[in-house]
Amino acid sequence: MKCLLVAGLFFAASVTQADSNKLVPILKEADLTEWVSFNSKGLTLYDRVMDLEQGVVLRAESHNSASGYRYGESIDLTGTPELQWQWTVESFPHYKQVGEDGLEKPITEFNETHASGDDFAVRLTVGQTKLFGENKALHYVWSSQSQAGGSWPLDAHNHVFAVNGRETSTLRWQTVKRHIANDWQKAFGETIKQVDYVAIMTDSENINGQAAGYYGDIVLVSPSH
């Protein structure tokens, strides 16, 4: 494990854990033992680092790459309907272009709502894989262009929710909690009782650029009755 002090990260949680909730960790202290790597293009670098506020977290850095880690155990949404996680952004997706003055400049002008610009510094995905029929997935992202609360379909089988947006300060930890079944119903008009995986990915391959972010703990939340 790389023990690096990540300076300047401040905890700004937007969710307070209630005593009545049972938390089931699926990622704790950046331990990827139960996660499996996958890649669509190249290799995003993932390193365990020490943060002054959060302890051990996962830093991800993408250079024209799209790869991540997947937690492959199915999740019973009747028992644990909510997913809660912590993350922050170091640098939003961008690419560099040489200007008339001969200097490289970062370019952030691309459309993240289209497949050609579908790159994010931090992304958490939940999905279903089917033997018959189309696989479907929800993608929770920190948008560099939209405000928190925005959402859009990438296609008929993939839907994006911007749970953090351009108005949120980078390098400040955010805690997000989502009710997966409710979001699935909003996105696809379907009622589901489980998802087959959770995945994280930092990517920049569509714009041939770069991006970096941090992932903290990920837990399933089971409200007590």
N, C-alpha and C positions, 0 to 999 in steps of 0.2 A: 504494500500500500504506500502510495506517495503521501507523505505528511506535509502538506503545504498550507501555509496560513493564507487564507483568502481574505484579503483586507477589504474593508469598506462594505461588507454585506451586513445589512441590518434587518432584524426580524420585524415584519409588519403583518402579522397574521390577521386574516379577515374572518376566521372561524374560531370560535371558542368551544373546546371540547366539553360536552356536558357529562356529568357523572353518570347519567342514565344510559350512556352509549357504551357499547362494548366495541373495542377496536381490535381488529385482526390484522396484524402487519403482514404485508407481502413483500415489501422492501424496507429494510431497516439498516441504517448506517451504511448504505450503499453496498450491501452484501448481495451480490448477484448469483449466489450459489444455485438458487432455484430458478434462475432465469436463463434463457437460451438466446444466443446472439443470432441475428439475421441481417442480411444486407440486400439492398436493391441496387446500389451503386457505390463502389469504393468503401472505405471504412471510416466512419466517424470515430474519433478517439474518445474513450471513456476512462476516466481516472478517478479513483477514490482520493479525495482531498479533505483536509481538515478546515472547517469553517469556525470562526471564533464564536458565532452565535448558535449554530445548528449542530456542531460536532462533525462527524464524518458524513460527507455528502458525495454525490457523483457529479463530476464536471464533464461536460460533453463539448467537443469542438469539431465542427464539420468544415471540411475544405472540399467543395464540389463532391460531396458524399451524402449517402442516405443509408444509414445502418443503425441498428438499435438492439434492444433486448426485449424479449417476450416472456411473460409469466404464463405458462401453458396450462395451468390447472383451471378447470371450469369454476365459475363463481355462481353460487346459488343466490339469486337476487331476492328470493322470498325471505331468506335469512339475513343477508347483508346487502340491502338495496342501494347503499350509498358508498361512494369511493371518495377518499380524502387524501390529498397530497400537498407537498410543499415544493416550490420551485422558484427560480428567479432567472433573469436574462442577463448575460454579460454583454453580448453584442447581437443585434438583430441581423437577419440575413441581408447581405449586400454583396455586390461585386465591384471590382475596381476597373476603372477606365482611364486611359491616358488623355488628359486634356490638351488643348492647344498650347498650353505653356510647358508641355512635356512632363507634367507631374500627374501621378496617379490620384484619382479621387474616388471615394466610395459612392456607389450609386445604389439607391434604394427604390428607384422607380420601377416597380413591376406590380402585377396584379396577383395578389396572393389568393384571390377567390377563384382563379382559374388554374387548371392543371399545370400550365406553363410557369406559374409562380408559386406553386404550393410548397413553400419552404418556411420552416419555423425554427426559432432558436430552442424552443421546448415544445414538445408534443406528447400527449398521452392518449393512447388509443384503446378502446374496448371493442370487441367484435365477436361475431359468430362465424364459424366455419361449418359449411353444410356439405353432406355427401351428395345431396340432390338440391339443386337450386343455387342461387347466388349468395356468395359470402357478403356480409354487410359489416360496417364499422362506423363508430362515432370517433371523431378526432377532436380532442380538447386541446386548444392551442393558446399561446400568448401572442396576440396579433401585434404587428408593428404598424399596421395601417388602420385597422378598425378599432372601435371602442369596445370595451367589455360588454357582453350581452349580444353581440352580433352573431349571426349564424348563417350558413349557406351550404347548399349541396355541391359537392364536387361532381357527382354523377348520381345515378339512381341508387347506388349502393354505398356511398360514402358521404357523410354529413359532418361539417365542421362547426364547432362551437368555440367562439372566442371568449374564453372565461377570464382572461386578462387582456388589456388592450393598450393602445398607444399612450393613454393618459396615465398609466401606472408607471411609476419610476422603476427603472432597471436597477439591478444590484440591491434590491430590497426584497426580502423573502415574502412570498405570498402563500397563504394556505387556501386551498380550493376544496369545496365539497360539492359533489353532484349526485343526484338521484338518477341512476343509470336507466332504470326502466321508464321513468318519466321522460327523460331526454330521448330515449329510443322511440317512444310513442310520438313525441313531437316531430322527430326527424322522419320516421318511416310509417307512422300510423299503425304500428304493430304493438301488441302486448307480448312481452317476453318474460321468462322466469329465470334465465341464466345467460351468461356470456361465456365464451370459450377461452378468452385470453385477455390479458392486459399487456400493453406494450408501451415503451418509451422510445422516442427517436428525435434526434436533432439533425436537420437536413438542410442542404443548400444546393443540391445537384441540379434542380430545375433552372436556376439562374446562373449556374456555374460560378457560385460565390462561396461565401463562408459565413459561419454563425457560431455562437457559443452560449451555453447556458448551464444551469445547475439543477439537479434533482435531489430532493430530500426524501424523507420517509413517505411511503405509500401504504395506506391502511384501508381495510374494509370496515364499514361502520354498520353495526347491528343495533338499532334502537331497541331498548328493552320495553316490554309491554306490561 
